[in-house]
Amino acid sequence: MGLKPTCREVHRLVSEGLDRDLSLVERMRMRMHLVVCDACRNFGGQMALLRRAMRQLTIPDDSAPGHDAK
Ligand SMILES: [Zn+2]
């Protein structure tokens, strides 16, 4: 385990960070890498967008009546 995380590790941290809170160390490693790596920065932005879109599509809305449309 080196000081600099690899792109693969950062990709994992980015996607895990959407599901759970990363530790301070994990966040720092990710941030430091994102500063110098355009590819991972783009990846992070796309993941955030994708996740937001997914969430809008999959909101469980059991309380809403009239669920039988369509
Ligand atoms: Zn990278």
N, CA, C, O and the ligand as a Tripos MOL2 file, in Angstrom:
@<TRIPOS>MOLECULE
protein
  281   279    71     0     0
PROTEIN
NO_CHARGES

@<TRIPOS>ATOM
      1 N           0.8300   -1.2020    0.0000 N.3       1 MET1
      2 CA          0.0000    0.0000    0.0000 C.3       1 MET1
      3 C           0.8610    1.2470    0.0000 C.2       1 MET1
      4 O           1.4820    1.5600    1.0160 O.2       1 MET1
      5 N           0.9150    1.9590   -1.0970 N.am      2 GLY2
      6 CA          1.7240    3.1620   -1.1560 C.3       2 GLY2
      7 C           0.9800    4.3600   -0.6350 C.2       2 GLY2
      8 O          -0.1730    4.2690   -0.2130 O.2       2 GLY2
      9 N           1.6570    5.4820   -0.6710 N.am      3 LEU3
     10 CA          1.0230    6.7050   -0.2000 C.3       3 LEU3
     11 C          -0.0190    7.1780   -1.2100 C.2       3 LEU3
     12 O          -1.0720    7.7030   -0.8470 O.2       3 LEU3
     13 N           0.3050    6.9760   -2.4830 N.am      4 LYS4
     14 CA         -0.6170    7.4220   -3.5320 C.3       4 LYS4
     15 C          -1.5610    6.2970   -3.9280 C.2       4 LYS4
     16 O          -1.1210    5.2140   -4.3140 O.2       4 LYS4
     17 N          -2.8280    6.5530   -3.8330 N.am      5 PRO5
     18 CA         -3.8000    5.5490   -4.2610 C.3       5 PRO5
     19 C          -3.7900    5.4210   -5.7720 C.2       5 PRO5
     20 O          -3.5090    6.3850   -6.4850 O.2       5 PRO5
     21 N          -4.0960    4.2410   -6.2500 N.am      6 THR6
     22 CA         -4.1850    4.0450   -7.6910 C.3       6 THR6
     23 C          -5.5550    4.5020   -8.1700 C.2       6 THR6
     24 O          -6.4710    4.7000   -7.3720 O.2       6 THR6
     25 N          -5.6840    4.6670   -9.4910 N.am      7 CYS7
     26 CA         -6.9660    5.0580  -10.0570 C.3       7 CYS7
     27 C          -8.0430    4.0380   -9.6750 C.2       7 CYS7
     28 O          -9.1860    4.3950   -9.3910 O.2       7 CYS7
     29 N          -7.6500    2.7700   -9.6740 N.am      8 ARG8
     30 CA         -8.6330    1.7340   -9.3610 C.3       8 ARG8
     31 C          -9.1530    1.8940   -7.9350 C.2       8 ARG8
     32 O         -10.3470    1.7620   -7.6700 O.2       8 ARG8
     33 N          -8.2240    2.1830   -7.0290 N.am      9 GLU9
     34 CA         -8.6320    2.3440   -5.6320 C.3       9 GLU9
     35 C          -9.5480    3.5660   -5.4850 C.2       9 GLU9
     36 O         -10.5360    3.5340   -4.7510 O.2       9 GLU9
     37 N          -9.2000    4.6360   -6.1960 N.am     10 VAL10
     38 CA        -10.0050    5.8520   -6.1060 C.3      10 VAL10
     39 C         -11.3990    5.6250   -6.6820 C.2      10 VAL10
     40 O         -12.3860    6.1270   -6.1450 O.2      10 VAL10
     41 N         -11.4760    4.8670   -7.7760 N.am     11 HIS11
     42 CA        -12.7920    4.5520   -8.3390 C.3      11 HIS11
     43 C         -13.6370    3.8220   -7.3090 C.2      11 HIS11
     44 O         -14.8310    4.0840   -7.1660 O.2      11 HIS11
     45 N         -13.0010    2.9020   -6.5910 N.am     12 ARG12
     46 CA        -13.7300    2.1380   -5.5820 C.3      12 ARG12
     47 C         -14.1960    3.0660   -4.4650 C.2      12 ARG12
     48 O         -15.3380    2.9830   -4.0130 O.2      12 ARG12
     49 N         -13.3100    3.9420   -4.0280 N.am     13 LEU13
     50 CA        -13.6660    4.8770   -2.9560 C.3      13 LEU13
     51 C         -14.7960    5.8000   -3.3860 C.2      13 LEU13
     52 O         -15.7060    6.0930   -2.6110 O.2      13 LEU13
     53 N         -14.7240    6.2560   -4.6360 N.am     14 VAL14
     54 CA        -15.7660    7.1640   -5.1320 C.3      14 VAL14
     55 C         -17.1230    6.4790   -5.0950 C.2      14 VAL14
     56 O         -18.1020    7.0560   -4.6230 O.2      14 VAL14
     57 N         -17.1810    5.2450   -5.5930 N.am     15 SER15
     58 CA        -18.4890    4.5810   -5.6270 C.3      15 SER15
     59 C         -18.9340    4.1680   -4.2290 C.2      15 SER15
     60 O         -20.1250    4.2170   -3.9230 O.2      15 SER15
     61 N         -17.9930    3.7610   -3.3730 N.am     16 GLU16
     62 CA        -18.3740    3.4040   -2.0030 C.3      16 GLU16
     63 C         -18.8110    4.6360   -1.2300 C.2      16 GLU16
     64 O         -19.6730    4.5720   -0.3540 O.2      16 GLU16
     65 N         -18.1890    5.7670   -1.5780 N.am     17 GLY17
     66 CA        -18.5300    7.0000   -0.8680 C.3      17 GLY17
     67 C         -19.9670    7.4410   -1.0830 C.2      17 GLY17
     68 O         -20.5090    8.2330   -0.3120 O.2      17 GLY17
     69 N         -20.5880    6.9080   -2.1590 N.am     18 LEU18
     70 CA        -21.9810    7.2500   -2.4110 C.3      18 LEU18
     71 C         -22.9060    6.4370   -1.5190 C.2      18 LEU18
     72 O         -24.0560    6.8120   -1.2940 O.2      18 LEU18
     73 N         -22.3960    5.3220   -1.0150 N.am     19 ASP19
     74 CA        -23.2290    4.4300   -0.2050 C.3      19 ASP19
     75 C         -22.9470    4.5420    1.2930 C.2      19 ASP19
     76 O         -23.8200    4.2940    2.1240 O.2      19 ASP19
     77 N         -21.7300    4.9150    1.6130 N.am     20 ARG20
     78 CA        -21.3870    5.0070    3.0370 C.3      20 ARG20
     79 C         -20.4610    6.1830    3.2480 C.2      20 ARG20
     80 O         -19.9200    6.7450    2.2960 O.2      20 ARG20
     81 N         -20.2840    6.5490    4.5080 N.am     21 ASP21
     82 CA        -19.3560    7.6240    4.8170 C.3      21 ASP21
     83 C         -17.9410    7.0790    4.8160 C.2      21 ASP21
     84 O         -17.6320    6.1150    5.5160 O.2      21 ASP21
     85 N         -17.0970    7.6980    4.0320 N.am     22 LEU22
     86 CA        -15.7020    7.2740    4.0060 C.3      22 LEU22
     87 C         -14.9850    7.8110    5.2380 C.2      22 LEU22
     88 O         -15.3700    8.8310    5.8090 O.2      22 LEU22
     89 N         -13.9400    7.1020    5.6320 N.am     23 SER23
     90 CA        -13.1480    7.5890    6.7520 C.3      23 SER23
     91 C         -12.3560    8.8140    6.3080 C.2      23 SER23
     92 O         -12.2300    9.0890    5.1150 O.2      23 SER23
     93 N         -11.8360    9.5320    7.2670 N.am     24 LEU24
     94 CA        -11.0810   10.7420    6.9470 C.3      24 LEU24
     95 C          -9.8870   10.4130    6.0600 C.2      24 LEU24
     96 O          -9.5890   11.1310    5.1060 O.2      24 LEU24
     97 N          -9.2160    9.3300    6.3880 N.am     25 VAL25
     98 CA         -8.0470    8.9160    5.5930 C.3      25 VAL25
     99 C          -8.4630    8.5920    4.1680 C.2      25 VAL25
    100 O          -7.8120    9.0060    3.2090 O.2      25 VAL25
    101 N          -9.5520    7.8490    4.0410 N.am     26 GLU26
    102 CA        -10.0230    7.4790    2.6990 C.3      26 GLU26
    103 C         -10.3770    8.7210    1.8940 C.2      26 GLU26
    104 O         -10.0360    8.8360    0.7160 O.2      26 GLU26
    105 N         -11.0650    9.6450    2.5500 N.am     27 ARG27
    106 CA        -11.4480   10.8750    1.8400 C.3      27 ARG27
    107 C         -10.2240   11.6650    1.4050 C.2      27 ARG27
    108 O         -10.1730   12.1920    0.2940 O.2      27 ARG27
    109 N          -9.2380   11.7400    2.2930 N.am     28 MET28
    110 CA         -8.0270   12.5030    1.9560 C.3      28 MET28
    111 C          -7.2870   11.8710    0.7960 C.2      28 MET28
    112 O          -6.8170   12.5650   -0.1050 O.2      28 MET28
    113 N          -7.1870   10.5490    0.8220 N.am     29 ARG29
    114 CA         -6.5170    9.8490   -0.2830 C.3      29 ARG29
    115 C          -7.2420   10.1180   -1.5950 C.2      29 ARG29
    116 O          -6.6240   10.3740   -2.6280 O.2      29 ARG29
    117 N          -8.5480   10.0550   -1.5290 N.am     30 MET30
    118 CA         -9.3450   10.2730   -2.7260 C.3      30 MET30
    119 C          -9.1770   11.7110   -3.2320 C.2      30 MET30
    120 O          -8.9320   11.9440   -4.4160 O.2      30 MET30
    121 N          -9.3120   12.6540   -2.3200 N.am     31 ARG31
    122 CA         -9.1980   14.0750   -2.6980 C.3      31 ARG31
    123 C          -7.8470   14.3730   -3.3340 C.2      31 ARG31
    124 O          -7.7530   15.0250   -4.3740 O.2      31 ARG31
    125 N          -6.8050   13.8750   -2.6770 N.am     32 MET32
    126 CA         -5.4530   14.1570   -3.1760 C.3      32 MET32
    127 C          -5.2640   13.6030   -4.5780 C.2      32 MET32
    128 O          -4.5820   14.2000   -5.4110 O.2      32 MET32
    129 N          -5.8680   12.4710   -4.8240 N.am     33 HIS33
    130 CA         -5.7390   11.8730   -6.1490 C.3      33 HIS33
    131 C          -6.5750   12.6470   -7.1770 C.2      33 HIS33
    132 O          -6.1420   12.8610   -8.3090 O.2      33 HIS33
    133 N          -7.7540   13.0540   -6.7730 N.am     34 LEU34
    134 CA         -8.6340   13.7690   -7.6990 C.3      34 LEU34
    135 C          -8.0090   15.0870   -8.1620 C.2      34 LEU34
    136 O          -8.2600   15.5520   -9.2740 O.2      34 LEU34
    137 N          -7.1970   15.6750   -7.2930 N.am     35 VAL35
    138 CA         -6.5560   16.9380   -7.6520 C.3      35 VAL35
    139 C          -5.6370   16.7610   -8.8590 C.2      35 VAL35
    140 O          -5.5250   17.6530   -9.6990 O.2      35 VAL35
    141 N          -4.9890   15.6150   -8.9350 N.am     36 VAL36
    142 CA         -3.9940   15.4270   -9.9920 C.3      36 VAL36
    143 C          -4.4800   14.5410  -11.1310 C.2      36 VAL36
    144 O          -3.7820   14.3900  -12.1330 O.2      36 VAL36
    145 N          -5.6590   13.9550  -10.9940 N.am     37 CYS37
    146 CA         -6.0890   12.9770  -12.0000 C.3      37 CYS37
    147 C          -7.4290   13.3770  -12.6140 C.2      37 CYS37
    148 O          -8.4750   13.2730  -11.9730 O.2      37 CYS37
    149 N          -7.3810   13.8310  -13.8530 N.am     38 ASP38
    150 CA         -8.6040   14.2480  -14.5410 C.3      38 ASP38
    151 C          -9.5680   13.0850  -14.7250 C.2      38 ASP38
    152 O         -10.7810   13.2410  -14.5790 O.2      38 ASP38
    153 N          -9.0210   11.9280  -15.0430 N.am     39 ALA39
    154 CA         -9.8700   10.7660  -15.3190 C.3      39 ALA39
    155 C         -10.7490   10.4320  -14.1200 C.2      39 ALA39
    156 O         -11.9450   10.1830  -14.2680 O.2      39 ALA39
    157 N         -10.1530   10.4270  -12.9410 N.am     40 CYS40
    158 CA        -10.9180   10.0710  -11.7490 C.3      40 CYS40
    159 C         -11.8810   11.1810  -11.3500 C.2      40 CYS40
    160 O         -12.9480   10.9290  -10.7900 O.2      40 CYS40
    161 N         -11.4840   12.4100  -11.6480 N.am     41 ARG41
    162 CA        -12.3900   13.5110  -11.3460 C.3      41 ARG41
    163 C         -13.6440   13.3960  -12.2160 C.2      41 ARG41
    164 O         -14.7620   13.5670  -11.7290 O.2      41 ARG41
    165 N         -13.4510   13.1090  -13.4910 N.am     42 ASN42
    166 CA        -14.5990   12.9150  -14.3810 C.3      42 ASN42
    167 C         -15.4420   11.7340  -13.9200 C.2      42 ASN42
    168 O         -16.6720   11.7870  -13.9200 O.2      42 ASN42
    169 N         -14.7540   10.6690  -13.5280 N.am     43 PHE43
    170 CA        -15.4540    9.4760  -13.0510 C.3      43 PHE43
    171 C         -16.3250    9.8230  -11.8540 C.2      43 PHE43
    172 O         -17.4820    9.4090  -11.7740 O.2      43 PHE43
    173 N         -15.7660   10.5760  -10.9370 N.am     44 GLY44
    174 CA        -16.5140   10.9630   -9.7440 C.3      44 GLY44
    175 C         -17.7440   11.7790  -10.0880 C.2      44 GLY44
    176 O         -18.8160   11.5700   -9.5210 O.2      44 GLY44
    177 N         -17.5870   12.7110  -11.0190 N.am     45 GLY45
    178 CA        -18.7190   13.5360  -11.4260 C.3      45 GLY45
    179 C         -19.8040   12.7100  -12.0820 C.2      45 GLY45
    180 O         -20.9910   12.9230  -11.8370 O.2      45 GLY45
    181 N         -19.3960   11.7690  -12.9170 N.am     46 GLN46
    182 CA        -20.3760   10.9270  -13.6070 C.3      46 GLN46
    183 C         -21.1050   10.0170  -12.6360 C.2      46 GLN46
    184 O         -22.3120    9.8040  -12.7490 O.2      46 GLN46
    185 N         -20.3600    9.4840  -11.6830 N.am     47 MET47
    186 CA        -20.9830    8.6070  -10.6950 C.3      47 MET47
    187 C         -22.0310    9.3570   -9.8850 C.2      47 MET47
    188 O         -23.1090    8.8340   -9.6060 O.2      47 MET47
    189 N         -21.7030   10.5830   -9.5120 N.am     48 ALA48
    190 CA        -22.6380   11.3830   -8.7120 C.3      48 ALA48
    191 C         -23.9010   11.6740   -9.5120 C.2      48 ALA48
    192 O         -25.0130   11.5850   -8.9920 O.2      48 ALA48
    193 N         -23.7160   12.0230  -10.7810 N.am     49 LEU49
    194 CA        -24.8690   12.2980  -11.6350 C.3      49 LEU49
    195 C         -25.7270   11.0560  -11.8130 C.2      49 LEU49
    196 O         -26.9530   11.0990  -11.7060 O.2      49 LEU49
    197 N         -25.0510    9.9540  -12.0870 N.am     50 LEU50
    198 CA        -25.7420    8.6870  -12.3230 C.3      50 LEU50
    199 C         -26.5390    8.2940  -11.0910 C.2      50 LEU50
    200 O         -27.6950    7.8810  -11.1800 O.2      50 LEU50
    201 N         -25.8930    8.4310   -9.9390 N.am     51 ARG51
    202 CA        -26.5400    8.0300   -8.6980 C.3      51 ARG51
    203 C         -27.7700    8.8950   -8.4210 C.2      51 ARG51
    204 O         -28.7970    8.4130   -7.9420 O.2      51 ARG51
    205 N         -27.6340   10.1880   -8.7360 N.am     52 ARG52
    206 CA        -28.7610   11.0760   -8.5010 C.3      52 ARG52
    207 C         -29.9290   10.6920   -9.4050 C.2      52 ARG52
    208 O         -31.0820   10.6790   -8.9750 O.2      52 ARG52
    209 N         -29.6140   10.3780  -10.6670 N.am     53 ALA53
    210 CA        -30.6510    9.9960  -11.6130 C.3      53 ALA53
    211 C         -31.3060    8.6860  -11.1820 C.2      53 ALA53
    212 O         -32.5270    8.5460  -11.2430 O.2      53 ALA53
    213 N         -30.4850    7.7270  -10.7460 N.am     54 MET54
    214 CA        -31.0000    6.4360  -10.3040 C.3      54 MET54
    215 C         -31.9440    6.6180   -9.1280 C.2      54 MET54
    216 O         -33.0040    5.9960   -9.0590 O.2      54 MET54
    217 N         -31.5390    7.4820   -8.2050 N.am     55 ARG55
    218 CA        -32.3240    7.6730   -6.9990 C.3      55 ARG55
    219 C         -33.7040    8.2360   -7.3440 C.2      55 ARG55
    220 O         -34.7030    7.8760   -6.7210 O.2      55 ARG55
    221 N         -33.7480    9.1240   -8.3430 N.am     56 GLN56
    222 CA        -35.0250    9.7080   -8.7340 C.3      56 GLN56
    223 C         -35.9250    8.6570   -9.3650 C.2      56 GLN56
    224 O         -37.1500    8.7370   -9.2700 O.2      56 GLN56
    225 N         -35.3110    7.6720  -10.0080 N.am     57 LEU57
    226 CA        -36.0930    6.6410  -10.6740 C.3      57 LEU57
    227 C         -36.5900    5.5820   -9.7070 C.2      57 LEU57
    228 O         -37.6170    4.9470   -9.9480 O.2      57 LEU57
    229 N         -35.8670    5.3910   -8.6170 N.am     58 THR58
    230 CA        -36.1480    4.2400   -7.7530 C.3      58 THR58
    231 C         -36.6040    4.6300   -6.3560 C.2      58 THR58
    232 O         -36.4340    3.8670   -5.4050 O.2      58 THR58
    233 N         -37.1790    5.8130   -6.2340 N.am     59 ILE59
    234 CA        -37.6920    6.1890   -4.9180 C.3      59 ILE59
    235 C         -38.9020    5.3100   -4.5700 C.2      59 ILE59
    236 O         -39.9060    5.3310   -5.2820 O.2      59 ILE59
    237 N         -38.8110    4.5570   -3.5030 N.am     60 PRO60
    238 CA        -39.9610    3.7610   -3.0720 C.3      60 PRO60
    239 C         -41.0320    4.6830   -2.5110 C.2      60 PRO60
    240 O         -40.7880    5.4430   -1.5740 O.2      60 PRO60
    241 N         -42.1940    4.6050   -3.0830 N.am     61 ASP61
    242 CA        -43.2320    5.5560   -2.7030 C.3      61 ASP61
    243 C         -44.5110    4.8000   -2.3700 C.2      61 ASP61
    244 O         -45.5460    4.9710   -3.0150 O.2      61 ASP61
    245 N         -44.4100    3.9650   -1.3530 N.am     62 ASP62
    246 CA        -45.5380    3.0950   -0.9920 C.3      62 ASP62
    247 C         -46.7180    3.8850   -0.4400 C.2      62 ASP62
    248 O         -47.8660    3.4490   -0.5240 O.2      62 ASP62
    249 N         -46.4220    5.0450    0.1230 N.am     63 SER63
    250 CA        -47.4840    5.7980    0.7830 C.3      63 SER63
    251 C         -48.4110    6.4730   -0.2260 C.2      63 SER63
    252 O         -49.5360    6.8440    0.1070 O.2      63 SER63
    253 N         -47.9330    6.6300   -1.4580 N.am     64 ALA64
    254 CA        -48.7420    7.3370   -2.4480 C.3      64 ALA64
    255 C         -49.8560    6.4440   -2.9700 C.2      64 ALA64
    256 O         -49.6010    5.3250   -3.4130 O.2      64 ALA64
    257 N         -51.0840    6.9310   -2.9210 N.am     65 PRO65
    258 CA        -52.2100    6.1770   -3.4840 C.3      65 PRO65
    259 C         -52.2300    6.2880   -5.0050 C.2      65 PRO65
    260 O         -51.5120    7.1070   -5.5790 O.2      65 PRO65
    261 N         -53.0290    5.4890   -5.6420 N.am     66 GLY66
    262 CA        -53.1410    5.5520   -7.0960 C.3      66 GLY66
    263 C         -51.8720    5.0580   -7.7610 C.2      66 GLY66
    264 O         -51.3700    5.6560   -8.7130 O.2      66 GLY66
    265 N         -51.3590    3.9340   -7.2290 N.am     67 HIS67
    266 CA        -50.0950    3.4250   -7.7290 C.3      67 HIS67
    267 C         -50.2930    2.5570   -8.9750 C.2      67 HIS67
    268 O         -49.3320    2.0540   -9.5590 O.2      67 HIS67
    269 N         -51.5480    2.3940   -9.3630 N.am     68 ASP68
    270 CA        -51.8280    1.4550  -10.4550 C.3      68 ASP68
    271 C         -51.8930    2.1230  -11.8200 C.2      68 ASP68
    272 O         -52.4170    1.5440  -12.7710 O.2      68 ASP68
    273 N         -51.3660    3.3320  -11.9220 N.am     69 ALA69
    274 CA        -51.3470    3.9920  -13.2130 C.3      69 ALA69
    275 C         -50.4200    3.2510  -14.1670 C.2      69 ALA69
    276 O         -49.3820    2.7340  -13.7540 O.2      69 ALA69
    277 N         -50.7820    3.2010  -15.3950 N.am     70 LYS70
    278 CA        -50.0080    2.5500  -16.4530 C.3      70 LYS70
    279 C         -50.2260    1.0380  -16.4970 C.2      70 LYS70
    280 O         -49.6410    0.3530  -17.3360 O.2      70 LYS70
    281 ZN         -6.9870    8.4700  -11.2400 Zn       71 ZN71
@<TRIPOS>BOND
     1     1     2 1
     2     2     3 1
     3     3     4 2
     4     3     5 am
     5     5     6 1
     6     6     7 1
     7     7     8 2
     8     7     9 am
     9     9    10 1
    10    10    11 1
    11    11    12 2
    12    11    13 am
    13    13    14 1
    14    14    15 1
    15    15    16 2
    16    15    17 am
    17    17    18 1
    18    18    19 1
    19    19    20 2
    20    19    21 am
    21    21    22 1
    22    22    23 1
    23    23    24 2
    24    23    25 am
    25    25    26 1
    26    26    27 1
    27    27    28 2
    28    27    29 am
    29    29    30 1
    30    30    31 1
    31    31    32 2
    32    31    33 am
    33    33    34 1
    34    34    35 1
    35    35    36 2
    36    35    37 am
    37    37    38 1
    38    38    39 1
    39    39    40 2
    40    39    41 am
    41    41    42 1
    42    42    43 1
    43    43    44 2
    44    43    45 am
    45    45    46 1
    46    46    47 1
    47    47    48 2
    48    47    49 am
    49    49    50 1
    50    50    51 1
    51    51    52 2
    52    51    53 am
    53    53    54 1
    54    54    55 1
    55    55    56 2
    56    55    57 am
    57    57    58 1
    58    58    59 1
    59    59    60 2
    60    59    61 am
    61    61    62 1
    62    62    63 1
    63    63    64 2
    64    63    65 am
    65    65    66 1
    66    66    67 1
    67    67    68 2
    68    67    69 am
    69    69    70 1
    70    70    71 1
    71    71    72 2
    72    71    73 am
    73    73    74 1
    74    74    75 1
    75    75    76 2
    76    75    77 am
    77    77    78 1
    78    78    79 1
    79    79    80 2
    80    79    81 am
    81    81    82 1
    82    82    83 1
    83    83    84 2
    84    83    85 am
    85    85    86 1
    86    86    87 1
    87    87    88 2
    88    87    89 am
    89    89    90 1
    90    90    91 1
    91    91    92 2
    92    91    93 am
    93    93    94 1
    94    94    95 1
    95    95    96 2
    96    95    97 am
    97    97    98 1
    98    98    99 1
    99    99   100 2
   100    99   101 am
   101   101   102 1
   102   102   103 1
   103   103   104 2
   104   103   105 am
   105   105   106 1
   106   106   107 1
   107   107   108 2
   108   107   109 am
   109   109   110 1
   110   110   111 1
   111   111   112 2
   112   111   113 am
   113   113   114 1
   114   114   115 1
   115   115   116 2
   116   115   117 am
   117   117   118 1
   118   118   119 1
   119   119   120 2
   120   119   121 am
   121   121   122 1
   122   122   123 1
   123   123   124 2
   124   123   125 am
   125   125   126 1
   126   126   127 1
   127   127   128 2
   128   127   129 am
   129   129   130 1
   130   130   131 1
   131   131   132 2
   132   131   133 am
   133   133   134 1
   134   134   135 1
   135   135   136 2
   136   135   137 am
   137   137   138 1
   138   138   139 1
   139   139   140 2
   140   139   141 am
   141   141   142 1
   142   142   143 1
   143   143   144 2
   144   143   145 am
   145   145   146 1
   146   146   147 1
   147   147   148 2
   148   147   149 am
   149   149   150 1
   150   150   151 1
   151   151   152 2
   152   151   153 am
   153   153   154 1
   154   154   155 1
   155   155   156 2
   156   155   157 am
   157   157   158 1
   158   158   159 1
   159   159   160 2
   160   159   161 am
   161   161   162 1
   162   162   163 1
   163   163   164 2
   164   163   165 am
   165   165   166 1
   166   166   167 1
   167   167   168 2
   168   167   169 am
   169   169   170 1
   170   170   171 1
   171   171   172 2
   172   171   173 am
   173   173   174 1
   174   174   175 1
   175   175   176 2
   176   175   177 am
   177   177   178 1
   178   178   179 1
   179   179   180 2
   180   179   181 am
   181   181   182 1
   182   182   183 1
   183   183   184 2
   184   183   185 am
   185   185   186 1
   186   186   187 1
   187   187   188 2
   188   187   189 am
   189   189   190 1
   190   190   191 1
   191   191   192 2
   192   191   193 am
   193   193   194 1
   194   194   195 1
   195   195   196 2
   196   195   197 am
   197   197   198 1
   198   198   199 1
   199   199   200 2
   200   199   201 am
   201   201   202 1
   202   202   203 1
   203   203   204 2
   204   203   205 am
   205   205   206 1
   206   206   207 1
   207   207   208 2
   208   207   209 am
   209   209   210 1
   210   210   211 1
   211   211   212 2
   212   211   213 am
   213   213   214 1
   214   214   215 1
   215   215   216 2
   216   215   217 am
   217   217   218 1
   218   218   219 1
   219   219   220 2
   220   219   221 am
   221   221   222 1
   222   222   223 1
   223   223   224 2
   224   223   225 am
   225   225   226 1
   226   226   227 1
   227   227   228 2
   228   227   229 am
   229   229   230 1
   230   230   231 1
   231   231   232 2
   232   231   233 am
   233   233   234 1
   234   234   235 1
   235   235   236 2
   236   235   237 am
   237   237   238 1
   238   238   239 1
   239   239   240 2
   240   239   241 am
   241   241   242 1
   242   242   243 1
   243   243   244 2
   244   243   245 am
   245   245   246 1
   246   246   247 1
   247   247   248 2
   248   247   249 am
   249   249   250 1
   250   250   251 1
   251   251   252 2
   252   251   253 am
   253   253   254 1
   254   254   255 1
   255   255   256 2
   256   255   257 am
   257   257   258 1
   258   258   259 1
   259   259   260 2
   260   259   261 am
   261   261   262 1
   262   262   263 1
   263   263   264 2
   264   263   265 am
   265   265   266 1
   266   266   267 1
   267   267   268 2
   268   267   269 am
   269   269   270 1
   270   270   271 1
   271   271   272 2
   272   271   273 am
   273   273   274 1
   274   274   275 1
   275   275   276 2
   276   275   277 am
   277   277   278 1
   278   278   279 1
   279   279   280 2
@<TRIPOS>SUBSTRUCTURE
     1 MET1         2 RESIDUE 1 A MET
     2 GLY2         6 RESIDUE 1 A GLY
     3 LEU3        10 RESIDUE 1 A LEU
     4 LYS4        14 RESIDUE 1 A LYS
     5 PRO5        18 RESIDUE 1 A PRO
     6 THR6        22 RESIDUE 1 A THR
     7 CYS7        26 RESIDUE 1 A CYS
     8 ARG8        30 RESIDUE 1 A ARG
     9 GLU9        34 RESIDUE 1 A GLU
    10 VAL10       38 RESIDUE 1 A VAL
    11 HIS11       42 RESIDUE 1 A HIS
    12 ARG12       46 RESIDUE 1 A ARG
    13 LEU13       50 RESIDUE 1 A LEU
    14 VAL14       54 RESIDUE 1 A VAL
    15 SER15       58 RESIDUE 1 A SER
    16 GLU16       62 RESIDUE 1 A GLU
    17 GLY17       66 RESIDUE 1 A GLY
    18 LEU18       70 RESIDUE 1 A LEU
    19 ASP19       74 RESIDUE 1 A ASP
    20 ARG20       78 RESIDUE 1 A ARG
    21 ASP21       82 RESIDUE 1 A ASP
    22 LEU22       86 RESIDUE 1 A LEU
    23 SER23       90 RESIDUE 1 A SER
    24 LEU24       94 RESIDUE 1 A LEU
    25 VAL25       98 RESIDUE 1 A VAL
    26 GLU26      102 RESIDUE 1 A GLU
    27 ARG27      106 RESIDUE 1 A ARG
    28 MET28      110 RESIDUE 1 A MET
    29 ARG29      114 RESIDUE 1 A ARG
    30 MET30      118 RESIDUE 1 A MET
    31 ARG31      122 RESIDUE 1 A ARG
    32 MET32      126 RESIDUE 1 A MET
    33 HIS33      130 RESIDUE 1 A HIS
    34 LEU34      134 RESIDUE 1 A LEU
    35 VAL35      138 RESIDUE 1 A VAL
    36 VAL36      142 RESIDUE 1 A VAL
    37 CYS37      146 RESIDUE 1 A CYS
    38 ASP38      150 RESIDUE 1 A ASP
    39 ALA39      154 RESIDUE 1 A ALA
    40 CYS40      158 RESIDUE 1 A CYS
    41 ARG41      162 RESIDUE 1 A ARG
    42 ASN42      166 RESIDUE 1 A ASN
    43 PHE43      170 RESIDUE 1 A PHE
    44 GLY44      174 RESIDUE 1 A GLY
    45 GLY45      178 RESIDUE 1 A GLY
    46 GLN46      182 RESIDUE 1 A GLN
    47 MET47      186 RESIDUE 1 A MET
    48 ALA48      190 RESIDUE 1 A ALA
    49 LEU49      194 RESIDUE 1 A LEU
    50 LEU50      198 RESIDUE 1 A LEU
    51 ARG51      202 RESIDUE 1 A ARG
    52 ARG52      206 RESIDUE 1 A ARG
    53 ALA53      210 RESIDUE 1 A ALA
    54 MET54      214 RESIDUE 1 A MET
    55 ARG55      218 RESIDUE 1 A ARG
    56 GLN56      222 RESIDUE 1 A GLN
    57 LEU57      226 RESIDUE 1 A LEU
    58 THR58      230 RESIDUE 1 A THR
    59 ILE59      234 RESIDUE 1 A ILE
    60 PRO60      238 RESIDUE 1 A PRO
    61 ASP61      242 RESIDUE 1 A ASP
    62 ASP62      246 RESIDUE 1 A ASP
    63 SER63      250 RESIDUE 1 A SER
    64 ALA64      254 RESIDUE 1 A ALA
    65 PRO65      258 RESIDUE 1 A PRO
    66 GLY66      262 RESIDUE 1 A GLY
    67 HIS67      266 RESIDUE 1 A HIS
    68 ASP68      270 RESIDUE 1 A ASP
    69 ALA69      274 RESIDUE 1 A ALA
    70 LYS70      278 RESIDUE 1 A LYS
    71 ZN71       281 GROUP 0 **** ****
